[in-house]
């Protein structure tokens, strides 16, 4: 039951995490990116999300 | 998404497909089209996506990557309900999250 509730909480939080990620990206934002810029931004975003989610719910995601 | 993906993979060429695989849009067959205002509270990512689109540059890339990464966690949350290790499992567990 708790897992299910956690999942519900996580579901709503996920949208916030994506929003936070975009907000955090503003510091590194590139208007006309090279392919490298795009690849770097992609990796950065995935790392950011992984770190944020692990901090919020390290055991029961 | 199959057809858009096919376009991106074959571009600039096109791949011949069958009517069974990808039927042509037939508006007469469809009959009615209904349009509704999207529920922006239910789908908060919609506004986020438009904002990212307006920002342009690398913002859409970040949105897409974050979205993909998040969906892995959502899948993981569902898998956890059926996982071998239970709540102490992590996304890198070789037994449960293959």
Backbone of each chain as nested JSON, in Angstrom:
{
  "chains": [
    {"id": "A", "residues": [
      {"number": 1, "name": "UNK", "atoms": {"N": [0.841, -1.21, 0.0], "CA": [0.0, 0.0, 0.0], "C": [0.87, 1.252, 0.0]}},
      {"number": 2, "name": "UNK", "atoms": {"N": [1.886, 1.238, 0.868], "CA": [2.788, 2.395, 0.932], "C": [3.495, 2.608, -0.402]}},
      {"number": 3, "name": "UNK", "atoms": {"N": [3.936, 1.5, -0.982], "CA": [4.625, 1.586, -2.275], "C": [3.738, 2.241, -3.313]}},
      {"number": 4, "name": "UNK", "atoms": {"N": [2.457, 1.858, -3.281], "CA": [1.517, 2.41, -4.244], "C": [1.357, 3.912, -4.021]}},
      {"number": 5, "name": "UNK", "atoms": {"N": [1.25, 4.316, -2.735], "CA": [1.121, 5.74, -2.417], "C": [2.382, 6.493, -2.814]}},
      {"number": 6, "name": "UNK", "atoms": {"N": [3.529, 5.854, -2.53], "CA": [4.8, 6.472, -2.922], "C": [4.834, 6.692, -4.419]}},
      {"number": 7, "name": "UNK", "atoms": {"N": [4.332, 5.678, -5.125], "CA": [4.331, 5.78, -6.587], "C": [3.479, 6.969, -7.014]}},
      {"number": 8, "name": "UNK", "atoms": {"N": [2.318, 7.145, -6.366], "CA": [1.433, 8.263, -6.697], "C": [2.154, 9.577, -6.437]}},
      {"number": 9, "name": "UNK", "atoms": {"N": [2.81, 9.675, -5.294], "CA": [3.546, 10.895, -4.966], "C": [4.639, 11.139, -5.999]}},
      {"number": 10, "name": "UNK", "atoms": {"N": [5.38, 10.086, -6.29], "CA": [6.457, 10.206, -7.263], "C": [5.92, 10.654, -8.604]}},
      {"number": 11, "name": "UNK", "atoms": {"N": [4.765, 10.156, -8.974], "CA": [4.198, 10.484, -10.279], "C": [4.01, 11.985, -10.422]}},
      {"number": 12, "name": "UNK", "atoms": {"N": [3.443, 12.623, -9.386], "CA": [3.253, 14.061, -9.441], "C": [4.584, 14.798, -9.34]}},
      {"number": 13, "name": "UNK", "atoms": {"N": [5.476, 14.267, -8.517], "CA": [6.783, 14.9, -8.34], "C": [7.599, 14.883, -9.61]}},
      {"number": 14, "name": "UNK", "atoms": {"N": [7.39, 13.883, -10.419], "CA": [8.176, 13.746, -11.639], "C": [8.043, 14.972, -12.525]}},
      {"number": 15, "name": "UNK", "atoms": {"N": [6.832, 15.519, -12.615], "CA": [6.656, 16.728, -13.421], "C": [7.476, 17.864, -12.845]}},
      {"number": 16, "name": "UNK", "atoms": {"N": [7.481, 17.955, -11.491], "CA": [8.258, 19.02, -10.84], "C": [9.734, 18.86, -11.132]}},
      {"number": 17, "name": "UNK", "atoms": {"N": [10.192, 17.605, -11.113], "CA": [11.619, 17.348, -11.346], "C": [12.027, 17.808, -12.741]}},
      {"number": 18, "name": "UNK", "atoms": {"N": [11.177, 17.501, -13.722], "CA": [11.476, 17.926, -15.1], "C": [11.535, 19.447, -15.158]}},
      {"number": 19, "name": "UNK", "atoms": {"N": [10.582, 20.097, -14.509], "CA": [10.548, 21.561, -14.466], "C": [11.784, 22.135, -13.804]}},
      {"number": 20, "name": "UNK", "atoms": {"N": [12.171, 21.531, -12.673], "CA": [13.379, 21.969, -11.963], "C": [14.604, 21.826, -12.845]}},
      {"number": 21, "name": "UNK", "atoms": {"N": [14.64, 20.726, -13.569], "CA": [15.773, 20.461, -14.456], "C": [15.896, 21.545, -15.522]}},
      {"number": 22, "name": "UNK", "atoms": {"N": [14.765, 21.908, -16.119], "CA": [14.776, 22.966, -17.141], "C": [15.19, 24.299, -16.531]}},
      {"number": 23, "name": "UNK", "atoms": {"N": [14.682, 24.572, -15.335], "CA": [15.019, 25.801, -14.629], "C": [16.519, 25.853, -14.354]}},
      {"number": 24, "name": "UNK", "atoms": {"N": [17.063, 24.758, -13.864], "CA": [18.498, 24.682, -13.563], "C": [19.338, 24.828, -14.823]}},
      {"number": 25, "name": "UNK", "atoms": {"N": [18.784, 24.392, -15.96], "CA": [19.525, 24.461, -17.22], "C": [19.755, 25.882, -17.7]}},
      {"number": 26, "name": "UNK", "atoms": {"N": [18.952, 26.83, -17.188], "CA": [19.056, 28.215, -17.666], "C": [20.478, 28.75, -17.576]}},
      {"number": 27, "name": "UNK", "atoms": {"N": [21.243, 28.285, -16.577], "CA": [22.631, 28.751, -16.441], "C": [23.518, 28.291, -17.593]}},
      {"number": 28, "name": "UNK", "atoms": {"N": [23.194, 27.106, -18.135], "CA": [24.038, 26.557, -19.204], "C": [23.362, 26.608, -20.573]}},
      {"number": 29, "name": "UNK", "atoms": {"N": [22.285, 27.351, -20.651], "CA": [21.473, 27.358, -21.858], "C": [22.257, 27.889, -23.069]}},
      {"number": 30, "name": "UNK", "atoms": {"N": [22.122, 27.196, -24.204], "CA": [22.762, 27.635, -25.451], "C": [21.676, 27.827, -26.504]}},
      {"number": 31, "name": "UNK", "atoms": {"N": [21.62, 29.016, -27.106], "CA": [20.549, 29.325, -28.052], "C": [20.772, 28.649, -29.41]}},
      {"number": 32, "name": "UNK", "atoms": {"N": [22.031, 28.601, -29.867], "CA": [22.341, 27.944, -31.145], "C": [23.359, 26.841, -30.88]}},
      {"number": 33, "name": "UNK", "atoms": {"N": [22.872, 25.695, -30.421], "CA": [23.81, 24.651, -29.971], "C": [24.492, 23.893, -31.104]}},
      {"number": 34, "name": "UNK", "atoms": {"N": [25.719, 23.483, -30.826], "CA": [26.393, 22.541, -31.722], "C": [25.908, 21.147, -31.328]}},
      {"number": 35, "name": "UNK", "atoms": {"N": [26.289, 20.146, -32.099], "CA": [25.904, 18.775, -31.764], "C": [26.478, 18.396, -30.398]}},
      {"number": 36, "name": "UNK", "atoms": {"N": [27.703, 18.814, -30.133], "CA": [28.327, 18.569, -28.825], "C": [27.518, 19.202, -27.701]}},
      {"number": 37, "name": "UNK", "atoms": {"N": [27.047, 20.428, -27.921], "CA": [26.223, 21.115, -26.912], "C": [24.982, 20.291, -26.605]}},
      {"number": 38, "name": "UNK", "atoms": {"N": [24.374, 19.752, -27.663], "CA": [23.151, 18.97, -27.493], "C": [23.449, 17.693, -26.714]}},
      {"number": 39, "name": "UNK", "atoms": {"N": [24.493, 16.996, -27.103], "CA": [24.863, 15.749, -26.418], "C": [25.188, 16.031, -24.953]}},
      {"number": 40, "name": "UNK", "atoms": {"N": [25.928, 17.125, -24.712], "CA": [26.281, 17.49, -23.331], "C": [25.043, 17.829, -22.512]}},
      {"number": 41, "name": "UNK", "atoms": {"N": [24.137, 18.607, -23.093], "CA": [22.909, 18.987, -22.385], "C": [22.085, 17.761, -22.038]}},
      {"number": 42, "name": "UNK", "atoms": {"N": [22.001, 16.832, -22.976], "CA": [21.254, 15.595, -22.765], "C": [21.825, 14.825, -21.577]}},
      {"number": 43, "name": "UNK", "atoms": {"N": [23.151, 14.607, -21.581], "CA": [23.788, 13.866, -20.472], "C": [23.601, 14.596, -19.156]}},
      {"number": 44, "name": "UNK", "atoms": {"N": [23.772, 15.92, -19.192], "CA": [23.633, 16.718, -17.979], "C": [22.24, 16.553, -17.38]}},
      {"number": 45, "name": "UNK", "atoms": {"N": [21.224, 16.636, -18.237], "CA": [19.841, 16.545, -17.775], "C": [19.572, 15.187, -17.134]}},
      {"number": 46, "name": "UNK", "atoms": {"N": [20.052, 14.129, -17.746], "CA": [19.832, 12.785, -17.202], "C": [20.527, 12.629, -15.851]}},
      {"number": 47, "name": "UNK", "atoms": {"N": [21.734, 13.179, -15.729], "CA": [22.46, 13.106, -14.446], "C": [21.711, 13.913, -13.393]}},
      {"number": 48, "name": "UNK", "atoms": {"N": [21.269, 15.096, -13.777], "CA": [20.544, 15.968, -12.849], "C": [19.313, 15.26, -12.294]}},
      {"number": 49, "name": "UNK", "atoms": {"N": [18.518, 14.681, -13.176], "CA": [17.292, 13.984, -12.756], "C": [17.634, 12.819, -11.834]}},
      {"number": 50, "name": "UNK", "atoms": {"N": [18.662, 12.049, -12.196], "CA": [19.069, 10.898, -11.379], "C": [19.437, 11.356, -9.973]}},
      {"number": 51, "name": "UNK", "atoms": {"N": [20.203, 12.447, -9.873], "CA": [20.628, 12.946, -8.557], "C": [19.443, 13.438, -7.747]}},
      {"number": 52, "name": "UNK", "atoms": {"N": [18.572, 14.21, -8.377], "CA": [17.419, 14.784, -7.668], "C": [16.491, 13.679, -7.169]}},
      {"number": 53, "name": "UNK", "atoms": {"N": [16.216, 12.702, -8.018], "CA": [15.297, 11.632, -7.632], "C": [15.899, 10.788, -6.518]}},
      {"number": 54, "name": "UNK", "atoms": {"N": [17.2, 10.515, -6.607], "CA": [17.847, 9.719, -5.558], "C": [17.821, 10.455, -4.219]}},
      {"number": 55, "name": "UNK", "atoms": {"N": [17.934, 11.774, -4.252], "CA": [17.891, 12.557, -3.0], "C": [16.495, 12.514, -2.393]}},
      {"number": 56, "name": "UNK", "atoms": {"N": [15.471, 12.64, -3.246], "CA": [14.096, 12.715, -2.733], "C": [13.627, 11.373, -2.187]}},
      {"number": 57, "name": "UNK", "atoms": {"N": [13.94, 10.305, -2.897], "CA": [13.418, 8.983, -2.492], "C": [14.471, 7.912, -2.745]}},
      {"number": 58, "name": "UNK", "atoms": {"N": [15.471, 7.823, -1.893], "CA": [16.58, 6.907, -2.129], "C": [16.185, 5.42, -2.123]}},
      {"number": 59, "name": "UNK", "atoms": {"N": [15.166, 5.062, -1.358], "CA": [14.821, 3.641, -1.258], "C": [13.592, 3.288, -2.084]}},
      {"number": 60, "name": "UNK", "atoms": {"N": [12.462, 3.886, -1.757], "CA": [11.219, 3.526, -2.435], "C": [10.838, 4.605, -3.404]}},
      {"number": 61, "name": "UNK", "atoms": {"N": [11.236, 4.474, -4.643], "CA": [10.956, 5.504, -5.655], "C": [9.48, 5.489, -6.008]}}
    ]},
    {"id": "B", "residues": [
      {"number": 1, "name": "UNK", "atoms": {"N": [3.871, 6.925, -32.916], "CA": [5.2, 7.491, -33.163], "C": [5.972, 6.716, -34.22]}},
      {"number": 2, "name": "UNK", "atoms": {"N": [5.4, 5.588, -34.662], "CA": [6.149, 4.732, -35.591], "C": [6.451, 5.461, -36.887]}},
      {"number": 3, "name": "UNK", "atoms": {"N": [5.448, 6.155, -37.397], "CA": [5.642, 6.827, -38.684], "C": [6.653, 7.976, -38.581]}},
      {"number": 4, "name": "UNK", "atoms": {"N": [6.558, 8.84, -37.552], "CA": [7.595, 9.873, -37.423], "C": [8.998, 9.291, -37.294]}},
      {"number": 5, "name": "UNK", "atoms": {"N": [9.104, 8.207, -36.522], "CA": [10.417, 7.581, -36.35], "C": [10.922, 7.028, -37.682]}},
      {"number": 6, "name": "UNK", "atoms": {"N": [10.026, 6.437, -38.437], "CA": [10.398, 5.915, -39.759], "C": [10.901, 7.045, -40.668]}},
      {"number": 7, "name": "UNK", "atoms": {"N": [10.231, 8.165, -40.606], "CA": [10.656, 9.325, -41.407], "C": [12.066, 9.753, -41.034]}},
      {"number": 8, "name": "UNK", "atoms": {"N": [12.341, 9.812, -39.721], "CA": [13.661, 10.288, -39.301], "C": [14.756, 9.294, -39.685]}},
      {"number": 9, "name": "UNK", "atoms": {"N": [14.427, 8.019, -39.627], "CA": [15.448, 7.014, -39.946], "C": [15.713, 6.939, -41.445]}},
      {"number": 10, "name": "UNK", "atoms": {"N": [14.708, 7.172, -42.254], "CA": [14.883, 7.009, -43.694], "C": [15.291, 8.295, -44.397]}},
      {"number": 11, "name": "UNK", "atoms": {"N": [15.096, 9.422, -43.714], "CA": [15.37, 10.735, -44.326], "C": [16.786, 10.813, -44.884]}},
      {"number": 12, "name": "UNK", "atoms": {"N": [17.071, 11.38, -46.091], "CA": [16.095, 12.062, -46.945], "C": [15.286, 11.132, -47.856]}},
      {"number": 13, "name": "UNK", "atoms": {"N": [15.522, 9.833, -47.784], "CA": [14.715, 8.903, -48.584], "C": [13.389, 8.646, -47.871]}},
      {"number": 14, "name": "UNK", "atoms": {"N": [12.492, 7.934, -48.559], "CA": [11.242, 7.505, -47.945], "C": [11.162, 5.986, -48.058]}},
      {"number": 15, "name": "UNK", "atoms": {"N": [10.454, 5.351, -47.127], "CA": [10.278, 3.902, -47.154], "C": [8.849, 3.595, -47.592]}},
      {"number": 16, "name": "UNK", "atoms": {"N": [8.717, 2.727, -48.584], "CA": [7.375, 2.35, -49.041], "C": [6.711, 1.494, -47.977]}},
      {"number": 17, "name": "UNK", "atoms": {"N": [5.497, 1.851, -47.564], "CA": [4.78, 1.077, -46.541], "C": [3.416, 0.674, -47.073]}},
      {"number": 18, "name": "UNK", "atoms": {"N": [2.789, -0.296, -46.402], "CA": [1.501, -0.797, -46.855], "C": [0.352, -0.035, -46.197]}},
      {"number": 19, "name": "UNK", "atoms": {"N": [-0.817, -0.172, -46.801], "CA": [-2.027, 0.445, -46.267], "C": [-2.398, -0.198, -44.913]}},
      {"number": 20, "name": "UNK", "atoms": {"N": [-2.004, -1.467, -44.745], "CA": [-2.28, -2.145, -43.469], "C": [-1.41, -1.576, -42.361]}},
      {"number": 21, "name": "UNK", "atoms": {"N": [-0.14, -1.352, -42.682], "CA": [0.808, -0.865, -41.668], "C": [0.478, 0.576, -41.276]}},
      {"number": 22, "name": "UNK", "atoms": {"N": [0.289, 1.4, -42.3], "CA": [0.002, 2.817, -42.044], "C": [-1.155, 3.283, -42.931]}},
      {"number": 23, "name": "UNK", "atoms": {"N": [-2.387, 3.058, -42.498], "CA": [-3.53, 3.449, -43.326], "C": [-3.595, 4.949, -43.554]}},
      {"number": 24, "name": "UNK", "atoms": {"N": [-4.018, 5.329, -44.772], "CA": [-4.121, 6.754, -45.095], "C": [-5.246, 7.378, -44.267]}},
      {"number": 25, "name": "UNK", "atoms": {"N": [-5.031, 8.616, -43.902], "CA": [-6.056, 9.34, -43.147], "C": [-7.29, 9.53, -44.02]}},
      {"number": 26, "name": "UNK", "atoms": {"N": [-8.433, 9.048, -43.539], "CA": [-9.695, 9.188, -44.278], "C": [-10.681, 9.927, -43.389]}},
      {"number": 27, "name": "UNK", "atoms": {"N": [-10.812, 11.228, -43.62], "CA": [-11.656, 12.056, -42.76], "C": [-13.123, 11.687, -42.888]}},
      {"number": 28, "name": "UNK", "atoms": {"N": [-13.511, 11.232, -44.076], "CA": [-14.924, 10.856, -44.283], "C": [-15.252, 9.635, -43.434]}},
      {"number": 29, "name": "UNK", "atoms": {"N": [-14.29, 8.682, -43.413], "CA": [-14.471, 7.486, -42.588], "C": [-14.535, 7.861, -41.099]}},
      {"number": 30, "name": "UNK", "atoms": {"N": [-13.7, 8.811, -40.714], "CA": [-13.665, 9.235, -39.321], "C": [-14.961, 9.896, -38.913]}},
      {"number": 31, "name": "UNK", "atoms": {"N": [-15.551, 10.624, -39.838], "CA": [-16.84, 11.272, -39.582], "C": [-16.708, 12.58, -38.837]}},
      {"number": 32, "name": "UNK", "atoms": {"N": [-16.555, 12.476, -37.518], "CA": [-16.507, 13.683, -36.696], "C": [-15.118, 13.924, -36.131]}},
      {"number": 33, "name": "UNK", "atoms": {"N": [-14.781, 15.173, -36.024], "CA": [-13.572, 15.547, -35.291], "C": [-14.01, 16.397, -34.115]}},
      {"number": 34, "name": "UNK", "atoms": {"N": [-13.547, 16.047, -32.941], "CA": [-13.889, 16.894, -31.789], "C": [-12.614, 17.539, -31.249]}},
      {"number": 35, "name": "UNK", "atoms": {"N": [-12.749, 18.745, -30.816], "CA": [-11.609, 19.473, -30.256], "C": [-11.965, 19.939, -28.851]}},
      {"number": 36, "name": "UNK", "atoms": {"N": [-11.005, 19.793, -27.96], "CA": [-11.24, 20.233, -26.582], "C": [-10.043, 21.02, -26.092]}},
      {"number": 37, "name": "UNK", "atoms": {"N": [-10.323, 21.916, -25.17], "CA": [-9.24, 22.619, -24.497], "C": [-8.477, 21.603, -23.642]}},
      {"number": 38, "name": "UNK", "atoms": {"N": [-7.154, 21.531, -23.757], "CA": [-6.431, 20.564, -22.927], "C": [-6.484, 20.933, -21.443]}},
      {"number": 39, "name": "UNK", "atoms": {"N": [-6.538, 19.905, -20.608], "CA": [-6.571, 20.134, -19.163], "C": [-5.154, 20.408, -18.683]}},
      {"number": 40, "name": "UNK", "atoms": {"N": [-4.814, 21.682, -18.509], "CA": [-3.436, 22.049, -18.176], "C": [-3.046, 21.708, -16.75]}},
      {"number": 41, "name": "UNK", "atoms": {"N": [-4.079, 21.512, -15.873], "CA": [-3.778, 21.101, -14.494], "C": [-3.422, 19.623, -14.478]}},
      {"number": 42, "name": "UNK", "atoms": {"N": [-4.167, 18.857, -15.264], "CA": [-3.938, 17.415, -15.319], "C": [-2.619, 17.106, -16.037]}},
      {"number": 43, "name": "UNK", "atoms": {"N": [-2.286, 17.912, -17.007], "CA": [-1.084, 17.709, -17.813], "C": [-0.155, 18.913, -17.714]}},
      {"number": 44, "name": "UNK", "atoms": {"N": [0.503, 19.057, -16.557], "CA": [1.35, 20.243, -16.36], "C": [2.541, 20.321, -17.313]}},
      {"number": 45, "name": "UNK", "atoms": {"N": [2.916, 19.192, -17.857], "CA": [4.054, 19.209, -18.776], "C": [3.751, 19.946, -20.074]}},
      {"number": 46, "name": "UNK", "atoms": {"N": [2.467, 20.122, -20.375], "CA": [2.089, 20.787, -21.621], "C": [2.615, 22.222, -21.641]}},
      {"number": 47, "name": "UNK", "atoms": {"N": [2.35, 22.968, -20.566], "CA": [2.844, 24.348, -20.47], "C": [4.367, 24.377, -20.468]}},
      {"number": 48, "name": "UNK", "atoms": {"N": [4.951, 23.403, -19.774], "CA": [6.414, 23.307, -19.715], "C": [6.996, 23.107, -21.11]}},
      {"number": 49, "name": "UNK", "atoms": {"N": [6.351, 22.227, -21.874], "CA": [6.829, 21.943, -23.231], "C": [6.745, 23.178, -24.124]}},
      {"number": 50, "name": "UNK", "atoms": {"N": [5.638, 23.917, -24.024], "CA": [5.495, 25.145, -24.818], "C": [6.551, 26.165, -24.426]}},
      {"number": 51, "name": "UNK", "atoms": {"N": [6.805, 26.285, -23.109], "CA": [7.821, 27.228, -22.634], "C": [9.199, 26.843, -23.163]}},
      {"number": 52, "name": "UNK", "atoms": {"N": [9.494, 25.543, -23.14], "CA": [10.787, 25.066, -23.652], "C": [10.905, 25.35, -25.145]}},
      {"number": 53, "name": "UNK", "atoms": {"N": [9.793, 25.15, -25.862], "CA": [9.777, 25.42, -27.296], "C": [10.056, 26.876, -27.605]}},
      {"number": 54, "name": "UNK", "atoms": {"N": [9.453, 27.769, -26.783], "CA": [9.675, 29.207, -26.974], "C": [11.122, 29.568, -26.651]}},
      {"number": 55, "name": "UNK", "atoms": {"N": [11.693, 28.94, -25.622], "CA": [13.09, 29.213, -25.277], "C": [14.015, 28.737, -26.387]}},
      {"number": 56, "name": "UNK", "atoms": {"N": [13.704, 27.577, -26.943], "CA": [14.493, 27.033, -28.049], "C": [15.843, 26.538, -27.593]}},
      {"number": 57, "name": "UNK", "atoms": {"N": [16.808, 26.546, -28.498], "CA": [18.18, 26.139, -28.188], "C": [18.238, 24.766, -27.55]}},
      {"number": 58, "name": "UNK", "atoms": {"N": [18.99, 24.674, -26.47], "CA": [19.174, 23.39, -25.792], "C": [18.051, 23.067, -24.81]}},
      {"number": 59, "name": "UNK", "atoms": {"N": [17.099, 23.992, -24.626], "CA": [16.053, 23.773, -23.611], "C": [15.174, 22.577, -23.969]}},
      {"number": 60, "name": "UNK", "atoms": {"N": [14.834, 22.443, -25.243], "CA": [13.989, 21.316, -25.641], "C": [14.724, 19.99, -25.478]}},
      {"number": 61, "name": "UNK", "atoms": {"N": [16.036, 20.028, -25.705], "CA": [16.867, 18.831, -25.515], "C": [16.836, 18.399, -24.048]}},
      {"number": 62, "name": "UNK", "atoms": {"N": [17.006, 19.382, -23.166], "CA": [17.004, 19.109, -21.724], "C": [15.648, 18.566, -21.281]}},
      {"number": 63, "name": "UNK", "atoms": {"N": [14.582, 19.173, -21.768], "CA": [13.231, 18.709, -21.43], "C": [13.038, 17.258, -21.85]}},
      {"number": 64, "name": "UNK", "atoms": {"N": [13.436, 16.952, -23.075], "CA": [13.274, 15.61, -23.61], "C": [14.098, 14.594, -22.82]}},
      {"number": 65, "name": "UNK", "atoms": {"N": [15.351, 14.937, -22.52], "CA": [16.23, 14.026, -21.776], "C": [15.707, 13.8, -20.369]}},
      {"number": 66, "name": "UNK", "atoms": {"N": [15.312, 14.895, -19.693], "CA": [14.776, 14.787, -18.33], "C": [13.516, 13.931, -18.342]}},
      {"number": 67, "name": "UNK", "atoms": {"N": [12.679, 14.135, -19.34], "CA": [11.446, 13.379, -19.475], "C": [11.721, 11.886, -19.646]}},
      {"number": 68, "name": "UNK", "atoms": {"N": [12.695, 11.56, -20.477], "CA": [13.061, 10.155, -20.692], "C": [13.597, 9.537, -19.409]}},
      {"number": 69, "name": "UNK", "atoms": {"N": [14.464, 10.267, -18.733], "CA": [15.078, 9.758, -17.51], "C": [14.008, 9.51, -16.457]}},
      {"number": 70, "name": "UNK", "atoms": {"N": [13.061, 10.417, -16.361], "CA": [11.977, 10.323, -15.39], "C": [11.102, 9.117, -15.688]}},
      {"number": 71, "name": "UNK", "atoms": {"N": [10.866, 8.83, -16.954], "CA": [9.993, 7.708, -17.296], "C": [10.638, 6.389, -16.929]}},
      {"number": 72, "name": "UNK", "atoms": {"N": [11.968, 6.351, -16.917], "CA": [12.675, 5.152, -16.442], "C": [12.333, 4.923, -14.975]}},
      {"number": 73, "name": "UNK", "atoms": {"N": [12.289, 6.026, -14.197], "CA": [11.958, 5.907, -12.782], "C": [10.512, 5.499, -12.575]}},
      {"number": 74, "name": "UNK", "atoms": {"N": [9.623, 5.978, -13.429], "CA": [8.216, 5.592, -13.333], "C": [8.059, 4.1, -13.601]}},
      {"number": 75, "name": "UNK", "atoms": {"N": [8.726, 3.623, -14.651], "CA": [8.704, 2.194, -14.958], "C": [9.258, 1.413, -13.784]}},
      {"number": 76, "name": "UNK", "atoms": {"N": [10.314, 1.96, -13.192], "CA": [10.955, 1.305, -12.052], "C": [9.991, 1.217, -10.888]}},
      {"number": 77, "name": "UNK", "atoms": {"N": [9.223, 2.282, -10.631], "CA": [8.268, 2.284, -9.521], "C": [7.238, 1.188, -9.708]}},
      {"number": 78, "name": "UNK", "atoms": {"N": [6.787, 0.992, -10.93], "CA": [5.829, -0.068, -11.213], "C": [6.505, -1.426, -11.046]}},
      {"number": 79, "name": "UNK", "atoms": {"N": [7.715, -1.574, -11.569], "CA": [8.455, -2.841, -11.444], "C": [8.66, -3.208, -9.988]}},
      {"number": 80, "name": "UNK", "atoms": {"N": [8.868, -2.182, -9.148], "CA": [9.127, -2.43, -7.729], "C": [8.0, -3.175, -7.053]}},
      {"number": 81, "name": "UNK", "atoms": {"N": [6.778, -2.936, -7.507], "CA": [5.64, -3.634, -6.908], "C": [5.769, -5.137, -7.107]}},
      {"number": 82, "name": "UNK", "atoms": {"N": [6.44, -5.535, -8.168], "CA": [6.566, -6.954, -8.48], "C": [7.992, -7.467, -8.313]}},
      {"number": 83, "name": "UNK", "atoms": {"N": [8.852, -6.615, -7.733], "CA": [10.266, -6.976, -7.752], "C": [10.596, -8.003, -6.671]}},
      {"number": 84, "name": "UNK", "atoms": {"N": [11.681, -8.658, -6.905], "CA": [12.185, -9.698, -6.01], "C": [12.653, -9.089, -4.688]}},
      {"number": 85, "name": "UNK", "atoms": {"N": [13.377, -7.955, -4.77], "CA": [14.001, -7.369, -3.596], "C": [13.061, -6.449, -2.825]}},
      {"number": 86, "name": "UNK", "atoms": {"N": [11.978, -6.0, -3.442], "CA": [11.044, -5.114, -2.751], "C": [11.561, -3.698, -2.636]}},
      {"number": 87, "name": "UNK", "atoms": {"N": [11.188, -2.98, -1.554], "CA": [11.496, -1.542, -1.458], "C": [12.98, -1.233, -1.307]}},
      {"number": 88, "name": "UNK", "atoms": {"N": [13.8, -2.231, -1.004], "CA": [15.228, -1.952, -0.867], "C": [15.972, -2.064, -2.187]}},
      {"number": 89, "name": "UNK", "atoms": {"N": [15.217, -2.296, -3.24], "CA": [15.827, -2.434, -4.56], "C": [16.238, -1.067, -5.099]}},
      {"number": 90, "name": "UNK", "atoms": {"N": [17.163, -1.061, -6.036], "CA": [17.55, 0.18, -6.716], "C": [17.449, -0.047, -8.218]}},
      {"number": 91, "name": "UNK", "atoms": {"N": [17.409, 1.034, -9.01], "CA": [17.303, 0.863, -10.464], "C": [18.452, 0.08, -11.083]}},
      {"number": 92, "name": "UNK", "atoms": {"N": [19.582, -0.072, -10.366], "CA": [20.702, -0.822, -10.94], "C": [20.717, -2.272, -10.478]}},
      {"number": 93, "name": "UNK", "atoms": {"N": [19.643, -2.733, -9.792], "CA": [19.578, -4.12, -9.309], "C": [19.512, -5.069, -10.488]}},
      {"number": 94, "name": "UNK", "atoms": {"N": [20.468, -6.0, -10.575], "CA": [20.485, -6.906, -11.733], "C": [19.368, -7.943, -11.709]}},
      {"number": 95, "name": "UNK", "atoms": {"N": [18.785, -8.203, -10.521], "CA": [17.752, -9.237, -10.429], "C": [16.397, -8.735, -10.893]}},
      {"number": 96, "name": "UNK", "atoms": {"N": [16.097, -7.482, -10.532], "CA": [14.731, -6.978, -10.712], "C": [14.561, -6.038, -11.897]}},
      {"number": 97, "name": "UNK", "atoms": {"N": [15.558, -5.223, -12.119], "CA": [15.39, -4.145, -13.079], "C": [16.26, -4.419, -14.289]}},
      {"number": 98, "name": "UNK", "atoms": {"N": [15.956, -5.492, -14.976], "CA": [16.768, -5.901, -16.133], "C": [16.38, -5.11, -17.366]}}
    ]}
  ]
}
